[in-house]
């Protein structure tokens, strides 16, 4: 997936972060960023989405820390 032109040009800066699809195609989904190439603004996710977002363009997104829940929410992930 390619991020918009305002994304950082520094390689790997978003690695390990959560990519949350805020609106548009695929909204509400969260995935972990595995790698990031700053020159092309391209991310690789550790797993895919069930509905593929269209960004930049139709889908908007937020990048932030990944929160993993253990205990009663075993296997759940959250976006902070």
C-alpha positions, 0 to 999 in steps of 0.5 A: 500500500502506498501512503500519501505524499505527506508521509515521512521519507525516512525508511522504517520509521513506521515499522511496528506501528498500527495502520488504522483505516479511518474512513472509506473502503475498508474503514475500521480495520487495523493492521501492523506495518512490517516495513516502510520504504520512505522514497516510495512511501510504500508499506508492507503489512504483517497481514492483509485486510479483509477489505482492501483499502484504497489509499491515497484516494478513497480511504483515509488512515491513521498511523499510531502505536499498536496495542495488543490485548492479553487476558480476556481479549486474547488475540484482540488488537486495538489502536491507540 
